């Protein structure tokens, strides 16, 4: 068996190429993900296919995709924590899913909207 390792593949004329699609894996791989801080000002630590995260208001954030999803029927997994609180005290409420992004509300045990220190969002879909 041979192994090819390369950082960049180029067309024979020197132009860049798009990454190959592997249909069997496409639906099982995350289409977007991000790790960000919602406290004070939104700070994206790292991401894939996320152009930005918008702070809509206390406890409300909008994750914006770089490349739109095919439809709004994708699955979202979110984990979070915050200073002086426990992760068990938080709840995430879906506010809006669309092809260009998603909005979520972060709610603490007291039922009030709060900003979280660390939010991880992963998106699977088409």
MOPAC internal coordinates of N, CA, C and O (Angstrom, degrees):
PM7 1SCF
backbone

  N    0.0000 0     0.00 0     0.00 0    0    0    0
  C    1.4414 1     0.00 0     0.00 0    1    0    0
  C    1.5221 1   108.22 1     0.00 0    2    1    0
  O    1.2310 1   120.46 1   -40.44 1    3    2    1
  N    1.3188 1   116.73 1   139.56 1    3    2    1
  C    1.4588 1   122.38 1   179.24 1    5    3    2
  C    1.5180 1   109.73 1  -105.83 1    6    5    3
  O    1.2310 1   120.67 1   -27.48 1    7    6    5
  N    1.3033 1   116.32 1   152.52 1    7    6    5
  C    1.4487 1   122.37 1   177.31 1    9    7    6
  C    1.5189 1   108.33 1  -125.16 1   10    9    7
  O    1.2310 1   121.02 1   -47.42 1   11   10    9
  N    1.3287 1   115.66 1   132.58 1   11   10    9
  C    1.4566 1   121.27 1   175.26 1   13   11   10
  C    1.5164 1   107.35 1  -114.72 1   14   13   11
  O    1.2310 1   120.01 1   -53.05 1   15   14   13
  N    1.3254 1   117.59 1   126.95 1   15   14   13
  C    1.4546 1   122.31 1   177.27 1   17   15   14
  C    1.5172 1   107.93 1  -121.71 1   18   17   15
  O    1.2310 1   120.54 1   -50.48 1   19   18   17
  N    1.3261 1   116.57 1   129.52 1   19   18   17
  C    1.4653 1   120.73 1   179.83 1   21   19   18
  C    1.5221 1   109.09 1  -153.04 1   22   21   19
  O    1.2310 1   120.20 1   -35.59 1   23   22   21
  N    1.3043 1   117.23 1   144.41 1   23   22   21
  C    1.4575 1   121.78 1   174.98 1   25   23   22
  C    1.5207 1   111.19 1   -83.05 1   26   25   23
  O    1.2310 1   120.21 1   146.53 1   27   26   25
  N    1.3342 1   117.19 1   -33.47 1   27   26   25
  C    1.4552 1   121.97 1  -178.35 1   29   27   26
  C    1.5262 1   109.45 1  -141.89 1   30   29   27
  O    1.2310 1   120.91 1   -44.52 1   31   30   29
  N    1.3419 1   115.86 1   135.48 1   31   30   29
  C    1.4549 1   121.39 1   173.48 1   33   31   30
  C    1.5250 1   107.64 1  -104.73 1   34   33   31
  O    1.2310 1   120.23 1   -45.65 1   35   34   33
  N    1.3169 1   117.17 1   134.35 1   35   34   33
  C    1.4530 1   121.63 1   178.93 1   37   35   34
  C    1.5215 1   109.99 1  -119.01 1   38   37   35
  O    1.2310 1   121.54 1   -31.78 1   39   38   37
  N    1.3233 1   114.66 1   148.22 1   39   38   37
  C    1.4595 1   121.21 1   172.84 1   41   39   38
  C    1.5273 1   107.70 1   -68.25 1   42   41   39
  O    1.2310 1   119.66 1   -19.65 1   43   42   41
  N    1.3409 1   118.26 1   160.35 1   43   42   41
  C    1.4641 1   121.35 1  -177.52 1   45   43   42
  C    1.5258 1   113.01 1   -59.55 1   46   45   43
  O    1.2310 1   120.40 1   157.22 1   47   46   45
  N    1.3724 1   116.84 1   -22.78 1   47   46   45
  C    1.4676 1   118.49 1   177.88 1   49   47   46
  C    1.5258 1   112.99 1   -89.03 1   50   49   47
  O    1.2310 1   120.36 1  -175.27 1   51   50   49
  N    1.3407 1   116.92 1     4.73 1   51   50   49
  C    1.4627 1   121.41 1   176.90 1   53   51   50
  C    1.5150 1   115.18 1    93.84 1   54   53   51
  O    1.2310 1   119.76 1   172.84 1   55   54   53
  N    1.3433 1   118.06 1    -7.16 1   55   54   53
  C    1.4630 1   120.38 1   178.67 1   57   55   54
  C    1.5274 1   109.94 1   -78.91 1   58   57   55
  O    1.2310 1   120.96 1   -24.51 1   59   58   57
  N    1.3178 1   115.77 1   155.49 1   59   58   57
  C    1.4614 1   119.70 1  -179.63 1   61   59   58
  C    1.5204 1   110.27 1   -74.32 1   62   61   59
  O    1.2310 1   120.95 1   -22.42 1   63   62   61
  N    1.3085 1   115.78 1   157.58 1   63   62   61
  C    1.4593 1   121.94 1   179.52 1   65   63   62
  C    1.5207 1   108.63 1  -118.01 1   66   65   63
  O    1.2310 1   120.78 1   -15.68 1   67   66   65
  N    1.3148 1   116.11 1   164.32 1   67   66   65
  C    1.4589 1   119.89 1   174.98 1   69   67   66
  C    1.5157 1   108.73 1   -85.54 1   70   69   67
  O    1.2310 1   120.84 1   -23.57 1   71   70   69
  N    1.3285 1   115.99 1   156.43 1   71   70   69
  C    1.4533 1   119.74 1   178.90 1   73   71   70
  C    1.5222 1   109.53 1   -65.65 1   74   73   71
  O    1.2310 1   119.85 1   -37.55 1   75   74   73
  N    1.3256 1   117.90 1   142.45 1   75   74   73
  C    1.4588 1   119.91 1  -179.90 1   77   75   74
  C    1.5278 1   110.90 1   -67.71 1   78   77   75
  O    1.2310 1   121.12 1   -32.59 1   79   78   77
  N    1.3143 1   115.47 1   147.41 1   79   78   77
  C    1.4542 1   121.60 1   177.20 1   81   79   78
  C    1.5255 1   108.78 1   -95.27 1   82   81   79
  O    1.2310 1   120.74 1   -45.09 1   83   82   81
  N    1.3074 1   116.19 1   134.91 1   83   82   81
  C    1.4574 1   121.62 1   176.37 1   85   83   82
  C    1.5258 1   106.27 1  -116.86 1   86   85   83
  O    1.2310 1   119.87 1   -86.19 1   87   86   85
  N    1.3442 1   117.85 1    93.81 1   87   86   85
  C    1.4704 1   121.54 1  -172.42 1   89   87   86
  C    1.5174 1   114.70 1   -51.18 1   90   89   87
  O    1.2310 1   119.49 1   142.42 1   91   90   89
  N    1.3080 1   118.57 1   -37.58 1   91   90   89
  C    1.4649 1   120.69 1  -178.02 1   93   91   90
  C    1.5239 1   111.37 1   -65.36 1   94   93   91
  O    1.2310 1   119.73 1   154.47 1   95   94   93
  N    1.3206 1   118.13 1   -25.53 1   95   94   93
  C    1.4629 1   121.48 1  -178.00 1   97   95   94
  C    1.5257 1   113.31 1  -100.51 1   98   97   95
  O    1.2310 1   119.70 1   158.61 1   99   98   97
  N    1.3171 1   118.18 1   -21.39 1   99   98   97
  C    1.4568 1   121.58 1  -173.15 1  101   99   98
  C    1.5284 1   114.01 1   -51.21 1  102  101   99
  O    1.2310 1   119.53 1   136.42 1  103  102  101
  N    1.3143 1   118.51 1   -43.58 1  103  102  101
  C    1.4633 1   120.45 1  -176.99 1  105  103  102
  C    1.5210 1   113.24 1   -81.42 1  106  105  103
  O    1.2310 1   120.37 1   168.92 1  107  106  105
  N    1.3328 1   116.90 1   -11.08 1  107  106  105
  C    1.4580 1   119.91 1  -178.68 1  109  107  106
  C    1.5204 1   112.90 1  -101.44 1  110  109  107
  O    1.2310 1   120.28 1   178.80 1  111  110  109
  N    1.3059 1   117.07 1    -1.20 1  111  110  109
  C    1.4609 1   120.60 1  -178.98 1  113  111  110
  C    1.5212 1   109.33 1  -105.41 1  114  113  111
  O    1.2310 1   120.52 1   -32.14 1  115  114  113
  N    1.3234 1   116.62 1   147.86 1  115  114  113
  C    1.4641 1   120.65 1   179.02 1  117  115  114
  C    1.5220 1   109.46 1   -61.94 1  118  117  115
  O    1.2310 1   120.60 1   -45.68 1  119  118  117
  N    1.3217 1   116.46 1   134.32 1  119  118  117
  C    1.4631 1   121.68 1   177.59 1  121  119  118
  C    1.5214 1   111.02 1   -87.91 1  122  121  119
  O    1.2310 1   120.74 1   157.95 1  123  122  121
  N    1.3243 1   116.19 1   -22.05 1  123  122  121
  C    1.4684 1   121.17 1   177.72 1  125  123  122
  C    1.5228 1   108.16 1  -161.83 1  126  125  123
  O    1.2310 1   120.79 1   -29.30 1  127  126  125
  N    1.3288 1   116.10 1   150.70 1  127  126  125
  C    1.4611 1   121.31 1   173.59 1  129  127  126
  C    1.5233 1   108.87 1  -157.77 1  130  129  127
  O    1.2310 1   120.76 1   -24.26 1  131  130  129
  N    1.3032 1   116.15 1   155.74 1  131  130  129
  C    1.4644 1   119.91 1   174.90 1  133  131  130
  C    1.5250 1   110.56 1  -157.13 1  134  133  131
  O    1.2310 1   121.78 1   -25.12 1  135  134  133
  N    1.3122 1   114.20 1   154.88 1  135  134  133
  C    1.4573 1   124.31 1   177.00 1  137  135  134
  C    1.5191 1   104.84 1  -126.42 1  138  137  135
  O    1.2310 1   120.03 1   -61.94 1  139  138  137
  N    1.3346 1   117.55 1   118.06 1  139  138  137
  C    1.4603 1   119.37 1  -175.65 1  141  139  138
  C    1.5181 1   112.67 1  -147.59 1  142  141  139
  O    1.2310 1   121.53 1   -17.54 1  143  142  141
  N    1.3214 1   114.67 1   162.46 1  143  142  141
  C    1.4568 1   124.89 1   177.90 1  145  143  142
  C    1.5221 1   106.89 1  -106.87 1  146  145  143
  O    1.2310 1   120.09 1   -54.55 1  147  146  145
  N    1.3189 1   117.43 1   125.45 1  147  146  145
  C    1.4615 1   121.53 1  -179.21 1  149  147  146
  C    1.5306 1   111.85 1   -97.96 1  150  149  147
  O    1.2310 1   119.93 1   170.33 1  151  150  149
  N    1.3339 1   117.74 1    -9.67 1  151  150  149
  C    1.4614 1   121.29 1  -178.91 1  153  151  150
  C    1.5241 1   110.27 1   -66.40 1  154  153  151
  O    1.2310 1   120.28 1   -36.00 1  155  154  153
  N    1.3265 1   117.06 1   144.00 1  155  154  153
  C    1.4659 1   124.10 1   177.83 1  157  155  154
  C    1.5316 1   110.84 1    55.77 1  158  157  155
  O    1.2310 1   119.26 1    90.63 1  159  158  157
  N    1.3238 1   119.01 1   -89.37 1  159  158  157
  C    1.4624 1   121.57 1   174.58 1  161  159  158
  C    1.5260 1   107.68 1  -118.52 1  162  161  159
  O    1.2310 1   120.12 1   -34.21 1  163  162  161
  N    1.3117 1   117.38 1   145.79 1  163  162  161
  C    1.4631 1   120.89 1  -178.96 1  165  163  162
  C    1.5227 1   109.30 1   -67.66 1  166  165  163
  O    1.2310 1   121.07 1   -51.72 1  167  166  165
  N    1.3144 1   115.55 1   128.28 1  167  166  165
  C    1.4534 1   121.92 1   178.79 1  169  167  166
  C    1.5233 1   108.44 1  -128.01 1  170  169  167
  O    1.2310 1   120.87 1   -68.53 1  171  170  169
  N    1.3370 1   115.93 1   111.47 1  171  170  169
  C    1.4684 1   120.61 1   178.76 1  173  171  170
  C    1.5212 1   107.84 1   -82.63 1  174  173  171
  O    1.2310 1   120.75 1   -60.60 1  175  174  173
  N    1.3335 1   116.17 1   119.40 1  175  174  173
  C    1.4680 1   120.94 1   179.84 1  177  175  174
  C    1.5228 1   111.73 1   -80.13 1  178  177  175
  O    1.2310 1   120.37 1   138.38 1  179  178  177
  N    1.3292 1   116.89 1   -41.62 1  179  178  177
  C    1.4553 1   122.12 1   179.14 1  181  179  178
  C    1.5278 1   107.46 1  -163.61 1  182  181  179
  O    1.2310 1   120.70 1   -24.60 1  183  182  181
  N    1.3341 1   116.27 1   155.40 1  183  182  181
  C    1.4663 1   118.71 1  -177.81 1  185  183  182
  C    1.5187 1   111.34 1  -164.93 1  186  185  183
  O    1.2310 1   121.53 1   -12.95 1  187  186  185
  N    1.3260 1   114.68 1   167.05 1  187  186  185
  C    1.4618 1   123.08 1   172.22 1  189  187  186
  C    1.5197 1   106.94 1  -138.97 1  190  189  187
  O    1.2310 1   119.73 1   -51.48 1  191  190  189
  N    1.3069 1   118.12 1   128.52 1  191  190  189
  C    1.4643 1   125.05 1  -179.05 1  193  191  190
  C    1.5307 1   112.44 1    57.09 1  194  193  191
  O    1.2310 1   120.19 1  -150.26 1  195  194  193
  N    1.3175 1   117.24 1    29.74 1  195  194  193
  C    1.4587 1   122.37 1   174.33 1  197  195  194
  C    1.5223 1   106.87 1  -122.65 1  198  197  195
  O    1.2310 1   120.87 1   -61.96 1  199  198  197
  N    1.3430 1   115.94 1   118.04 1  199  198  197
  C    1.4618 1   119.92 1  -178.42 1  201  199  198
  C    1.5223 1   111.80 1   -80.19 1  202  201  199
  O    1.2310 1   120.56 1   147.05 1  203  202  201
  N    1.3464 1   116.53 1   -32.95 1  203  202  201
  C    1.4599 1   120.66 1  -179.36 1  205  203  202
  C    1.5211 1   109.75 1  -170.48 1  206  205  203
  O    1.2310 1   121.23 1   -14.08 1  207  206  205
  N    1.3252 1   115.25 1   165.92 1  207  206  205
  C    1.4599 1   122.20 1   171.39 1  209  207  206
  C    1.5317 1   105.88 1  -124.29 1  210  209  207
  O    1.2310 1   120.52 1   -54.38 1  211  210  209
  N    1.3160 1   116.62 1   125.62 1  211  210  209
  C    1.4541 1   122.18 1  -176.85 1  213  211  210
  C    1.5201 1   109.63 1  -102.31 1  214  213  211
  O    1.2310 1   120.49 1   -49.28 1  215  214  213
  N    1.3317 1   116.66 1   130.72 1  215  214  213
  C    1.4638 1   122.82 1   174.65 1  217  215  214
  C    1.5195 1   107.05 1   -84.62 1  218  217  215
  O    1.2310 1   120.55 1   -76.18 1  219  218  217
  N    1.3324 1   116.55 1   103.82 1  219  218  217
  C    1.4627 1   122.02 1  -177.50 1  221  219  218
  C    1.5223 1   110.68 1   -80.28 1  222  221  219
  O    1.2310 1   120.40 1   149.82 1  223  222  221
  N    1.3129 1   116.84 1   -30.18 1  223  222  221
  C    1.4547 1   123.08 1  -179.44 1  225  223  222
  C    1.5173 1   108.05 1   171.88 1  226  225  223
  O    1.2310 1   120.04 1    -0.84 1  227  226  225
  N    1.3149 1   117.53 1   179.16 1  227  226  225
  C    1.4604 1   120.59 1  -179.73 1  229  227  226
  C    1.5182 1   109.98 1   -55.12 1  230  229  227
  O    1.2310 1   121.20 1   -58.60 1  231  230  229
  N    1.3266 1   115.32 1   121.40 1  231  230  229
  C    1.4566 1   121.41 1   177.64 1  233  231  230
  C    1.5123 1   115.82 1    75.36 1  234  233  231
  O    1.2310 1   119.77 1  -176.89 1  235  234  233
  N    1.3234 1   118.04 1     3.11 1  235  234  233
  C    1.4641 1   120.80 1  -178.37 1  237  235  234
  C    1.5250 1   108.34 1  -121.26 1  238  237  235
  O    1.2310 1   120.72 1   -54.10 1  239  238  237
  N    1.3189 1   116.24 1   125.90 1  239  238  237
  C    1.4584 1   120.26 1   179.62 1  241  239  238
  C    1.5183 1   110.35 1  -136.42 1  242  241  239
  O    1.2310 1   120.99 1   -29.15 1  243  242  241
  N    1.3253 1   115.71 1   150.85 1  243  242  241
  C    1.4583 1   123.93 1   179.69 1  245  243  242
  C    1.5210 1   107.79 1  -119.62 1  246  245  243
  O    1.2310 1   120.28 1   -60.20 1  247  246  245
  N    1.3317 1   117.07 1   119.80 1  247  246  245
  C    1.4647 1   122.57 1   175.90 1  249  247  246
  C    1.5203 1   107.15 1   -94.22 1  250  249  247
  O    1.2310 1   120.23 1   -58.49 1  251  250  249
  N    1.3265 1   117.16 1   121.51 1  251  250  249
  C    1.4630 1   122.74 1  -176.35 1  253  251  250
  C    1.5289 1   110.18 1  -105.12 1  254  253  251
  O    1.2310 1   120.53 1   -51.64 1  255  254  253
  N    1.3344 1   116.60 1   128.36 1  255  254  253
  C    1.4601 1   121.65 1  -178.31 1  257  255  254
  C    1.5209 1   111.67 1   -82.74 1  258  257  255
  O    1.2310 1   120.59 1   -35.28 1  259  258  257
  N    1.3126 1   116.47 1   144.72 1  259  258  257
  C    1.4649 1   122.03 1   172.83 1  261  259  258
  C    1.5249 1   109.17 1   -71.05 1  262  261  259
  O    1.2310 1   120.51 1   131.12 1  263  262  261
  N    1.3288 1   116.63 1   -48.88 1  263  262  261
  C    1.4675 1   123.14 1   176.48 1  265  263  262
  C    1.5202 1   108.07 1  -113.89 1  266  265  263
  O    1.2310 1   120.42 1   -53.67 1  267  266  265
  N    1.3123 1   116.80 1   126.33 1  267  266  265
  C    1.4637 1   122.01 1  -175.87 1  269  267  266
  C    1.5240 1   111.99 1   -62.57 1  270  269  267
  O    1.2310 1   121.10 1   -29.81 1  271  270  269
  N    1.3038 1   115.49 1   150.19 1  271  270  269
  C    1.4555 1   122.14 1   173.86 1  273  271  270
  C    1.5358 1   107.88 1   -78.14 1  274  273  271
  O    1.2310 1   120.07 1   -20.96 1  275  274  273
  N    1.3293 1   117.47 1   159.04 1  275  274  273
  C    1.4657 1   122.11 1  -179.40 1  277  275  274
  C    1.5238 1   111.58 1   -67.23 1  278  277  275
  O    1.2310 1   120.47 1   147.27 1  279  278  277
  N    1.3392 1   116.71 1   -32.73 1  279  278  277
  C    1.4631 1   121.83 1   178.23 1  281  279  278
  C    1.5302 1   108.18 1  -155.67 1  282  281  279
  O    1.2310 1   120.27 1    -2.19 1  283  282  281
  N    1.3150 1   117.09 1   177.81 1  283  282  281
  C    1.4641 1   121.43 1  -177.09 1  285  283  282
  C    1.5235 1   112.67 1   -93.65 1  286  285  283
  O    1.2310 1   119.88 1  -167.92 1  287  286  285
  N    1.3333 1   117.84 1    12.08 1  287  286  285
  C    1.4599 1   122.04 1  -177.60 1  289  287  286
  C    1.5195 1   112.22 1   -95.53 1  290  289  287
  O    1.2310 1   120.00 1  -138.92 1  291  290  289
  N    1.3145 1   117.61 1    41.08 1  291  290  289
  C    1.4600 1   121.83 1  -179.69 1  293  291  290
  C    1.5269 1   110.36 1   -95.03 1  294  293  291
  O    1.2310 1   120.98 1   -16.29 1  295  294  293
  N    1.3178 1   115.73 1   163.71 1  295  294  293
  C    1.4600 1   121.80 1   179.69 1  297  295  294
  C    1.5234 1   109.06 1  -100.50 1  298  297  295
  O    1.2310 1   120.99 1   -39.48 1  299  298  297
  N    1.3281 1   115.71 1   140.52 1  299  298  297
  C    1.4654 1   121.91 1  -179.27 1  301  299  298
  C    1.5194 1   108.76 1  -125.03 1  302  301  299
  O    1.2310 1   120.87 1   -47.83 1  303  302  301
  N    1.3105 1   115.94 1   132.17 1  303  302  301
  C    1.4609 1   121.98 1   174.12 1  305  303  302
  C    1.5256 1   107.19 1  -117.33 1  306  305  303
  O    1.2310 1   120.71 1   -48.55 1  307  306  305
  N    1.3316 1   116.25 1   131.45 1  307  306  305
  C    1.4671 1   120.70 1  -177.11 1  309  307  306
  C    1.5229 1   109.33 1  -133.78 1  310  309  307
  O    1.2310 1   120.68 1   -45.16 1  311  310  309
  N    1.3247 1   116.31 1   134.84 1  311  310  309
  C    1.4601 1   121.54 1   169.72 1  313  311  310
  C    1.5209 1   107.08 1  -126.02 1  314  313  311
  O    1.2310 1   120.48 1   -23.88 1  315  314  313
  N    1.3263 1   116.69 1   156.12 1  315  314  313
  C    1.4608 1   119.69 1  -177.81 1  317  315  314
  C    1.5156 1   111.56 1  -159.49 1  318  317  315
  O    1.2310 1   121.10 1   -17.22 1  319  318  317
  N    1.3309 1   115.50 1   162.78 1  319  318  317
  C    1.4574 1   121.86 1   170.66 1  321  319  318
  C    1.5100 1   108.51 1  -153.08 1  322  321  319
  O    1.2310 1   120.75 1   -10.12 1  323  322  321
  N    1.3265 1   116.17 1   169.88 1  323  322  321
  C    1.4630 1   120.45 1  -178.91 1  325  323  322
  C    1.5059 1   111.77 1  -151.24 1  326  325  323
  O    1.2310 1   120.39 1   -21.28 1  327  326  325
  N    1.3045 1   116.87 1   158.72 1  327  326  325
  C    1.4634 1   122.58 1  -179.75 1  329  327  326
  C    1.5216 1   111.03 1   -63.49 1  330  329  327
  O    1.2310 1   121.05 1   -47.01 1  331  330  329
  N    1.3159 1   115.60 1   132.99 1  331  330  329
  C    1.4549 1   121.00 1   175.05 1  333  331  330
  C    1.5116 1   114.47 1    72.56 1  334  333  331
  O    1.2310 1   119.82 1  -171.38 1  335  334  333
  N    1.3304 1   117.95 1     8.62 1  335  334  333
  C    1.4611 1   121.19 1   179.39 1  337  335  334
  C    1.5202 1   108.51 1  -132.72 1  338  337  335
  O    1.2310 1   120.69 1    -8.63 1  339  338  337
  N    1.2966 1   116.28 1   171.37 1  339  338  337
  C    1.4603 1   119.71 1   177.84 1  341  339  338
  C    1.5211 1   109.30 1  -109.50 1  342  341  339
  O    1.2310 1   120.23 1   -28.98 1  343  342  341
  N    1.3077 1   117.17 1   151.02 1  343  342  341
  C    1.4607 1   121.18 1  -179.81 1  345  343  342
  C    1.5216 1   110.90 1   -59.58 1  346  345  343
  O    1.2310 1   119.85 1   150.22 1  347  346  345
  N    1.3459 1   117.89 1   -29.78 1  347  346  345
  C    1.4601 1   120.99 1  -179.18 1  349  347  346
  C    1.5250 1   111.42 1   -66.68 1  350  349  347
  O    1.2310 1   120.24 1   161.95 1  351  350  349
  N    1.3318 1   117.15 1   -18.05 1  351  350  349
  C    1.4532 1   120.43 1  -178.57 1  353  351  350
  C    1.5136 1   114.03 1   -84.60 1  354  353  351
  O    1.2310 1   119.69 1   173.57 1  355  354  353
  N    1.3255 1   118.21 1    -6.43 1  355  354  353
  C    1.4575 1   121.09 1  -177.33 1  357  355  354
  C    1.5199 1   112.13 1   -98.35 1  358  357  355
  O    1.2310 1   121.10 1   -29.14 1  359  358  357
  N    1.3060 1   115.51 1   150.86 1  359  358  357
  C    1.4654 1   122.04 1   171.07 1  361  359  358
  C    1.5232 1   107.50 1  -134.85 1  362  361  359
  O    1.2310 1   120.66 1   -28.66 1  363  362  361
  N    1.3043 1   116.34 1   151.34 1  363  362  361
  C    1.4585 1   121.60 1   178.68 1  365  363  362
  C    1.5118 1   107.70 1  -116.10 1  366  365  363
  O    1.2310 1   120.29 1   -50.49 1  367  366  365
  N    1.3140 1   117.05 1   129.51 1  367  366  365
  C    1.4470 1   122.35 1  -179.26 1  369  367  366
  C    1.5247 1   108.61 1  -115.77 1  370  369  367
  O    1.2310 1   120.70 1   -55.55 1  371  370  369
  N    1.3381 1   116.27 1   124.45 1  371  370  369
  C    1.4659 1   119.71 1   177.58 1  373  371  370
  C    1.5133 1   109.16 1   -68.23 1  374  373  371
  O    1.2310 1   120.97 1   -53.67 1  375  374  373
  N    1.3168 1   115.76 1   126.33 1  375  374  373
  C    1.4552 1   120.49 1   178.09 1  377  375  374
  C    1.5206 1   110.88 1  -102.04 1  378  377  375
  O    1.2310 1   120.96 1   136.99 1  379  378  377
  N    1.3472 1   115.78 1   -43.01 1  379  378  377
  C    1.4572 1   119.05 1  -177.71 1  381  379  378
  C    1.5258 1   110.16 1  -166.50 1  382  381  379
  O    1.2310 1   120.35 1   -48.39 1  383  382  381
  N    1.3276 1   116.94 1   131.61 1  383  382  381
  C    1.4640 1   123.05 1   170.05 1  385  383  382
  C    1.5152 1   107.00 1  -114.96 1  386  385  383
  O    1.2310 1   120.10 1   -46.50 1  387  386  385
  N    1.3208 1   117.41 1   133.50 1  387  386  385
  C    1.4528 1   120.72 1   170.23 1  389  387  386
  C    1.5207 1   107.54 1  -143.48 1  390  389  387
  O    1.2310 1   119.77 1    -1.62 1  391  390  389
  N    1.3149 1   118.04 1   178.38 1  391  390  389
  C    1.4624 1   120.18 1  -173.93 1  393  391  390
  C    1.5303 1   112.94 1   -69.25 1  394  393  391
  O    1.2310 1   119.78 1   158.02 1  395  394  393
  N    1.3250 1   118.02 1   -21.98 1  395  394  393
  C    1.4665 1   120.45 1  -176.79 1  397  395  394
  C    1.5235 1   113.58 1  -100.60 1  398  397  395
  O    1.2310 1   120.14 1   175.34 1  399  398  397
  N    1.3327 1   117.34 1    -4.66 1  399  398  397
  C    1.4586 1   119.47 1   179.34 1  401  399  398
  C    1.5073 1   112.72 1   171.45 1  402  401  399
  O    1.2310 1   121.25 1     4.50 1  403  402  401
  N    1.3275 1   115.22 1  -175.50 1  403  402  401
  C    1.4612 1   121.17 1  -179.61 1  405  403  402
  C    1.5205 1   109.08 1  -142.64 1  406  405  403
  O    1.2310 1   120.71 1   -29.70 1  407  406  405
  N    1.3122 1   116.25 1   150.30 1  407  406  405
  C    1.4641 1   121.25 1   177.49 1  409  407  406
  C    1.5177 1   108.71 1  -121.61 1  410  409  407
  O    1.2310 1   120.82 1   -37.97 1  411  410  409
  N    1.3183 1   116.05 1   142.03 1  411  410  409
  C    1.4636 1   121.91 1   179.85 1  413  411  410
  C    1.5237 1   110.12 1  -137.56 1  414  413  411
  O    1.2310 1   121.28 1   -28.72 1  415  414  413
  N    1.3297 1   115.15 1   151.28 1  415  414  413
  C    1.4554 1   122.49 1   172.08 1  417  415  414
  C    1.5173 1   107.91 1  -107.72 1  418  417  415
  O    1.2310 1   119.90 1   -45.11 1  419  418  417
  N    1.3263 1   117.79 1   134.89 1  419  418  417
  C    1.4559 1   122.83 1   175.21 1  421  419  418
  C    1.5264 1   106.76 1  -101.43 1  422  421  419
  O    1.2310 1   120.80 1   -59.99 1  423  422  421
  N    1.3274 1   116.09 1   120.01 1  423  422  421
  C    1.4659 1   121.21 1  -175.94 1  425  423  422
  C    1.5144 1   108.73 1  -120.57 1  426  425  423
  O    1.2310 1   120.28 1   -48.88 1  427  426  425
  N    1.3313 1   117.07 1   131.12 1  427  426  425
  C    1.4527 1   121.75 1   177.67 1  429  427  426
  C    1.5270 1   108.74 1   -90.37 1  430  429  427
  O    1.2310 1   120.40 1    -9.85 1  431  430  429
  N    1.3232 1   116.83 1   170.15 1  431  430  429
  C    1.4680 1   122.80 1  -175.84 1  433  431  430
  C    1.5275 1   112.57 1   -53.48 1  434  433  431
  O    1.2310 1   120.25 1   151.97 1  435  434  433
  N    1.3217 1   117.12 1   -28.03 1  435  434  433
  C    1.4633 1   120.44 1  -179.76 1  437  435  434
  C    1.5243 1   111.94 1   -76.80 1  438  437  435
  O    1.2310 1   119.97 1  -177.24 1  439  438  437
  N    1.3152 1   117.67 1     2.76 1  439  438  437
  C    1.4613 1   124.94 1  -178.90 1  441  439  438
  C    1.5205 1   112.91 1    71.48 1  442  441  439
  O    1.2310 1   120.34 1  -165.51 1  443  442  441
  N    1.3236 1   116.95 1    14.49 1  443  442  441
  C    1.4514 1   119.46 1   177.37 1  445  443  442
  C    1.5308 1   109.75 1  -101.30 1  446  445  443
  O    1.2310 1   120.79 1   -30.29 1  447  446  445
  N    1.3202 1   116.10 1   149.71 1  447  446  445
  C    1.4554 1   121.36 1   177.03 1  449  447  446
  C    1.5183 1   109.25 1   -71.62 1  450  449  447
  O    1.2310 1   120.44 1   -44.73 1  451  450  449
  N    1.3361 1   116.76 1   135.27 1  451  450  449
  C    1.4696 1   121.65 1  -179.87 1  453  451  450
  C    1.5299 1   109.32 1  -139.09 1  454  453  451
  O    1.2310 1   120.92 1   -24.06 1  455  454  453
  N    1.3311 1   115.84 1   155.94 1  455  454  453
  C    1.4567 1   121.57 1   172.43 1  457  455  454
  C    1.5200 1   108.45 1   -90.05 1  458  457  455
  O    1.2310 1   120.19 1   -44.20 1  459  458  457
  N    1.3176 1   117.24 1   135.80 1  459  458  457
  C    1.4619 1   121.75 1  -179.13 1  461  459  458
  C    1.5264 1   110.50 1  -102.39 1  462  461  459
  O    1.2310 1   120.96 1   -31.13 1  463  462  461
  N    1.3350 1   115.76 1   148.87 1  463  462  461
  C    1.4657 1   121.56 1  -179.87 1  465  463  462
  C    1.5097 1   113.02 1   -70.95 1  466  465  463
  O    1.2310 1   120.30 1   145.98 1  467  466  465
  N    1.3139 1   117.02 1   -34.02 1  467  466  465
  C    1.4560 1   119.79 1  -174.19 1  469  467  466
  C    1.5275 1   109.31 1  -143.96 1  470  469  467
  O    1.2310 1   120.70 1   -62.55 1  471  470  469
  N    1.3202 1   116.26 1   117.45 1  471  470  469
  C    1.4537 1   121.54 1   178.33 1  473  471  470
  C    1.5255 1   108.38 1  -124.36 1  474  473  471
  O    1.2310 1   121.28 1   -46.53 1  475  474  473
  N    1.3363 1   115.15 1   133.47 1  475  474  473
  C    1.4646 1   121.65 1   177.10 1  477  475  474
  C    1.5258 1   106.43 1  -118.07 1  478  477  475
  O    1.2310 1   120.46 1   -55.37 1  479  478  477
  N    1.3245 1   116.72 1   124.63 1  479  478  477
  C    1.4586 1   122.12 1  -179.42 1  481  479  478
  C    1.5201 1   109.10 1  -123.33 1  482  481  479
  O    1.2310 1   120.17 1   -49.57 1  483  482  481
  N    1.3372 1   117.27 1   130.43 1  483  482  481
  C    1.4620 1   122.52 1   178.21 1  485  483  482
  C    1.5291 1   107.73 1  -127.57 1  486  485  483
  O    1.2310 1   120.54 1   -44.88 1  487  486  485
  N    1.3439 1   116.57 1   135.12 1  487  486  485
  C    1.4600 1   121.70 1  -177.00 1  489  487  486
  C    1.5233 1   109.92 1  -121.14 1  490  489  487
  O    1.2310 1   120.59 1   -49.79 1  491  490  489
  N    1.3304 1   116.47 1   130.21 1  491  490  489
  C    1.4602 1   123.47 1   174.60 1  493  491  490
  C    1.5162 1   108.51 1  -121.52 1  494  493  491
  O    1.2310 1   119.66 1   -40.91 1  495  494  493
  N    1.3082 1   118.26 1   139.09 1  495  494  493
  C    1.4563 1   121.95 1   178.16 1  497  495  494
  C    1.5032 1   111.26 1   162.31 1  498  497  495
  O    1.2310 1   121.00 1    19.32 1  499  498  497
  N    1.3280 1   115.68 1  -160.68 1  499  498  497
  C    1.4681 1   121.66 1   179.53 1  501  499  498
  C    1.5089 1   111.16 1   -96.69 1  502  501  499
  O    1.2310 1   120.10 1   180.00 1  503  502  501

